[in-house]
């Protein structure tokens, strides 16, 4: 079973592989008992958003991790991947700006994904 940190690193790497934009990791452990991390990233089109989400799921499954559910794959505007202790939101920029999850979750401490 992977730790939250290991899952988060696999997610960030999978997103970087498909050239996600503005990858943000939010530590929610002190704000919610439901999950410990939220990863938010942007894709420039429906196709890229779907590809990003698909790659995250694929890489997690390859690492032996169970994905509890995914939602939004058909439209591709906002795809949610639920891993229980980590949530992944892959969104198009307009949708991301509208919902502004970073501000909603008062993302402190907030860390941008490490640059390669």
GIVEN-V681901 format. One line per field, one symbol per residue. ss: DSSP state (a for helix, b for strand, c for the rest). burial: b if it has 16 or more other C-alpha atoms within 10 Angstrom, else e. A space follows every 50 residues. Layout:
BEGIN
ss: ???
burial: ???
END
This chain:
BEGIN
ss: cccaaaaaaaaaaaaaacccbbbbbbbcccccccccbbbbbbbccaaaaa aaaaaaaaaaaaccccccbbbccccccbbbbbcccbbbbbbbaaaaaaac aaaacccccbbbcccc
burial: eeebeebbebbbbbbbebbbbebbbbbbeeeeeebbbbbbbbbeebebbb bbbbbbbbbbeeeeeebeebebbeebbbbbbbbebbbbbbbbbeebeeee ebeeeebeeeeebeee
END
